[in-house]
């Protein structure tokens, strides 16, 4: 099978880590996965501007900019039949307008596209719409988790929980680190930081990397967009280090410099059961994941072994308990890694995708 992937290829955002893993999985399974682009500096991926040379075209969509401009979109539509075009809807656009807390799936005030326009547009572009959730809301959307776990990317592939715990207990540059943009995550991050403030001295330095953690963009204030809030004074008082975006291939090594890393999904994603690349990638780092996710999602995605990694109602107490008996929690991490490798590998994802396409 030859699959052409259409999206915006940002080395520090969106699905770039997931997509490069699809390229590797394709090579391993005898398929060709290429990006719809001119050659991209620094990325070892095949690229092509000839959609007619591929069996299927897969659009990976977060926002409008992920669709190519004219004339490229016209070329794709003209040269590849609709039944061989699919969309992976990463942010729940292919739904009626949904608002959860301050989060939402349609950005009418930002991109001037109403909910029905997204639904009609997706239906016009592709015969199949996939969403990275186990339970799509629309009957004409299909669940396909899309993101996956790469066992070969694990920073420290321990076989023994005691050994992992001893290694993890050695000094690290950060007590906690998080990689991700500050979009619809501030309320959860502030709640976490407030909760762990009493144990910060024992925890160590905290670092947030990504976009807009220490400022509120002017356009957000002008448009009245909530969910991209922050409190620079609060972060300064806690001594939180702020860094900008980091390339996708540096995420796992960077997170491995921290003892703890929260796994946070947007309120909308928790509501729709949508997952992200970081859902799985965090388990590749040499860190203890703190799962700030609904319990049913933890069981469904990670399996029952991951339950001790749920942060619970008292994050400070959870962190203290991990520090006092790390081998218990590393046993949970290693069992969860094994479950992810068996159930959520990229090779498995690609096989599932091929079956969907060929059906």
C-alpha positions in Angstrom: 0.0 0.0 0.0 1.1 3.5 -0.8 -0.3 6.2 1.5 0.2 10.0 1.0 -0.2 12.1 4.2 -1.5 15.6 3.9 -1.1 18.0 6.9 1.0 20.9 8.1 4.4 19.6 9.2 5.5 21.6 12.2 8.6 20.1 14.0 7.3 21.3 17.4 3.5 20.8 17.1 0.6 18.7 15.9 1.1 15.1 14.9 4.7 15.3 13.5 6.0 12.6 15.9 3.1 10.3 15.1 3.5 10.8 11.4 7.2 10.0 11.4 6.4 6.8 13.3 3.9 5.9 10.6 6.7 6.3 8.0 8.9 3.9 10.1 6.1 1.4 10.6 5.4 1.5 6.8 9.0 0.6 6.1 8.9 -2.3 8.5 5.6 -3.7 7.1 6.4 -3.2 3.4 4.2 -0.1 2.9 5.2 3.3 1.6 4.1 6.3 3.7 5.0 9.7 2.3 4.3 13.4 3.1 2.6 15.6 0.6 5.4 18.2 0.4 8.6 19.2 -1.1 11.6 17.6 0.6 11.7 18.8 4.3 15.1 19.7 5.8 15.9 17.7 8.8 13.2 15.0 8.4 14.1 11.6 7.1 10.8 11.0 5.3 9.8 10.5 1.7 7.8 13.3 0.1 5.8 13.7 -3.0 3.6 16.2 -4.8 2.1 13.5 -7.1 -1.1 12.1 -5.4 -1.8 10.0 -8.5 1.1 7.7 -7.5 -0.5 6.7 -4.3 -3.3 4.3 -3.4 -4.8 6.5 -0.6 -4.6 10.1 0.7 -4.9 10.8 4.4 -5.6 14.3 5.6 -4.5 14.8 9.2 -6.5 17.8 10.5 -6.3 20.0 13.6 -7.4 23.3 12.0 -7.9 25.0 8.7 -4.2 25.5 8.0 -3.8 21.7 7.8 -5.6 21.7 4.5 -3.3 22.8 1.7 -3.9 26.0 -0.2 -5.0 26.1 -3.8 -4.0 24.8 -6.3 -2.7 21.8 -4.2 -6.0 21.0 -2.6 -7.7 21.0 -6.1 -5.0 18.7 -7.4 -5.6 16.2 -4.6 -9.4 16.3 -5.1 -9.1 16.0 -8.8 -6.5 13.2 -9.0 -7.6 10.9 -6.2 -11.2 9.6 -6.0 -13.2 10.6 -2.9 -13.5 7.0 -1.7 -9.7 6.8 -1.5 -9.4 10.0 0.6 -9.7 9.9 4.4 -9.5 12.5 7.1 -8.2 12.0 10.6 -10.1 14.5 12.7 -7.7 15.1 15.6 -9.7 17.8 17.5 -13.3 16.7 17.1 -14.3 19.1 14.4 -16.6 16.6 12.7 -19.3 17.2 15.4 -21.9 19.7 16.2 -20.6 22.6 18.2 -19.5 21.4 21.6 -18.3 23.5 24.5 -16.8 22.1 27.7 -15.9 24.6 30.4 -13.9 27.1 28.3 -13.0 24.6 25.6 -14.7 24.1 22.3 -14.3 22.3 19.0 -15.2 25.1 16.6 -13.3 28.3 16.5 -15.9 30.6 14.9 -14.4 33.7 16.4 -11.0 32.8 15.2 -11.3 31.2 11.8 -14.9 32.3 10.9 -16.0 28.7 10.1 -19.2 27.5 11.7 -19.8 23.9 12.8 -21.9 22.9 9.8 -19.1 24.1 7.5 -16.6 21.7 9.1 -19.1 18.8 8.8 -20.0 19.6 5.2 -16.4 20.3 4.3 -15.1 17.0 5.7 -17.8 15.1 3.9 -16.9 16.8 0.6 -13.2 16.1 1.0 -13.2 12.4 2.1 -15.5 9.4 2.2 -14.2 8.3 5.6 -13.7 10.4 8.7 -11.6 8.9 11.5 -11.4 10.3 15.1 -8.8 9.3 17.7 -11.4 8.1 20.2 -12.9 4.8 21.2 -16.5 6.3 20.9 -17.2 8.9 18.2 -20.3 10.9 18.6 -21.4 10.9 15.0 -22.6 7.5 13.5 -20.7 8.4 10.2 -17.4 8.8 12.0 -15.2 5.9 12.8 -13.0 5.5 15.9 -9.3 5.1 15.2 -6.9 6.0 17.9 -4.3 7.1 15.3 -1.5 8.0 17.8 0.6 5.1 19.2 3.4 3.8 21.3 6.9 3.2 19.9 8.8 0.7 22.1 12.0 1.4 20.3 11.8 5.0 21.4 11.9 4.2 25.2 14.7 6.2 26.7 15.6 3.6 29.3 14.1 0.1 28.5 14.3 -1.3 32.0 13.4 -5.0 32.7 13.3 -4.7 36.4 11.3 -2.2 38.6 13.9 -2.1 41.3 16.7 -1.2 38.9 14.4 1.4 37.3 13.6 2.9 40.7 17.2 3.2 41.7 18.1 4.9 38.5 15.1 7.2 38.7 16.0 8.2 42.3 19.3 9.7 41.2 19.4 13.5 41.0 17.7 14.9 37.9 17.7 18.5 36.6 13.9 18.8 37.1 11.4 17.6 39.6 8.6 18.0 37.1 8.5 19.0 33.4 5.8 19.4 30.8 5.9 19.6 27.1 2.9 21.1 25.3 1.3 24.4 24.3 -0.8 26.4 26.7 -4.0 26.0 24.9 -7.0 24.9 27.0 -4.6 23.5 29.7 -4.0 26.3 32.1 -6.8 25.5 34.5 -5.5 22.0 35.0 -1.8 23.1 35.1 -2.6 25.8 37.7 -4.5 23.4 39.8 -1.6 20.9 39.7 1.0 23.6 40.5 -1.1 24.9 43.4 -1.5 21.4 44.8 2.2 20.6 44.7 3.5 23.9 46.0 3.8 22.6 49.6 6.2 19.8 48.4 8.1 21.9 45.8 11.3 22.0 47.8 11.4 18.2 48.0 10.2 17.9 44.4 12.8 20.2 42.7 12.7 22.6 39.8 9.7 22.8 37.5 9.9 23.5 33.7 7.1 24.1 31.2 8.0 24.1 27.6 5.8 25.3 24.7 3.8 28.2 23.6 2.2 31.0 25.7 2.8 29.7 29.2 4.0 33.1 30.4 1.9 35.5 28.4 -1.7 35.8 27.1 -1.6 36.5 23.3 -3.2 39.8 22.3 -5.5 38.2 19.9 -7.0 36.0 22.6 -7.8 39.1 24.7 -9.2 40.9 21.7 -11.5 38.0 20.7 -12.4 37.1 24.2 -11.0 33.6 23.9 -10.8 31.9 27.3 -8.7 28.8 27.8 -5.4 30.4 26.9 -5.0 32.1 30.3 -1.9 32.3 32.4 -0.5 33.9 35.5 3.1 35.0 35.1 3.3 36.3 38.6 2.2 33.0 40.0 4.7 31.1 37.9 7.5 33.5 38.9 6.7 33.1 42.6 7.0 29.3 42.2 10.3 29.7 40.2 8.8 27.8 37.2 11.2 27.8 34.3 9.5 28.6 31.0 11.0 27.4 27.7 9.8 27.8 24.2 8.8 25.0 21.8 11.2 22.1 21.3 11.5 19.8 18.3 9.6 16.6 18.4 12.7 14.5 18.4 14.0 16.2 21.6 10.8 15.6 23.6 11.5 12.2 25.0 15.1 13.0 26.1 14.0 16.3 27.6 11.1 14.8 29.6 13.6 12.1 30.8 15.4 14.9 32.7 12.4 15.2 35.0 11.3 12.9 37.8 7.6 13.5 37.1 5.6 14.5 34.0 1.8 15.2 34.0 -0.3 13.8 31.2 -3.0 16.4 30.5 -5.8 16.4 28.0 -7.9 19.4 27.1 -11.4 19.5 28.7 -13.0 18.9 25.3 -10.7 15.9 24.7 -11.7 14.4 28.1 -15.3 14.9 27.2 -15.0 13.3 23.7 -12.4 10.7 24.7 -9.9 12.1 22.3 -6.2 11.1 22.7 -3.0 12.9 21.7 0.5 11.9 20.8 1.6 12.7 24.4 -0.9 10.1 25.7 1.6 7.4 24.7 4.9 9.3 24.2 5.2 10.2 27.9 5.7 6.5 28.7 8.8 6.4 26.4 10.6 8.9 28.7 12.5 8.0 31.9 10.0 9.7 34.1 7.0 8.9 36.2 3.8 9.9 34.3 1.1 11.6 36.4 -2.2 10.7 34.7 -4.6 13.6 35.0 -7.2 11.8 33.0 -10.7 10.3 33.6 -10.4 6.9 35.2 -12.4 5.1 32.4 -9.9 6.5 29.9 -7.0 5.3 32.0 -8.4 1.8 32.1 -9.4 1.7 28.4 -6.1 3.0 27.0 -3.4 2.0 29.5 -5.0 -1.0 31.2 -5.5 -1.7 34.9 -1.8 -1.7 35.7 -1.7 2.1 35.2 -4.2 2.9 37.9 -1.5 3.7 40.5 -0.3 6.4 38.1 -3.6 8.4 38.3 -2.8 11.6 40.1 -5.9 11.4 42.3 -7.3 14.1 44.5 -4.1 14.9 46.3 -1.2 15.3 43.9 1.3 16.3 46.7 0.5 13.0 48.5 0.8 11.0 45.3 4.2 12.5 44.6 5.4 11.9 48.1 4.3 8.3 47.9 6.1 7.7 44.6 9.2 9.2 46.1 9.0 6.9 49.2 8.3 3.6 47.3 9.4 4.2 43.6 9.7 0.5 42.8 5.9 0.0 43.3 5.2 2.7 40.7 7.9 1.6 38.3 6.3 -1.8 38.3 3.1 -0.1 37.1 5.1 1.8 34.5 6.8 -1.3 33.1 3.6 -3.3 33.0 1.9 -0.4 31.2 4.7 -0.1 28.7 4.2 -3.8 27.9 0.5 -3.3 27.5 1.1 -0.3 25.2 3.6 -2.2 23.1 1.1 -5.1 22.7 -2.0 -3.1 22.1 -1.0 0.4 20.7 2.1 0.0 18.6 2.4 1.9 15.4 2.7 -1.3 13.4 -0.6 -2.4 14.9 -2.1 1.0 14.1 -0.9 0.8 10.5 -2.4 -2.7 10.0 -5.7 -1.4 11.4 -5.6 1.6 9.0 -4.9 -0.6 6.0 -7.8 -2.8 7.0 -10.1 0.3 7.2 -8.9 1.6 3.9 -9.2 -1.7 2.0 -12.7 -2.4 3.5 
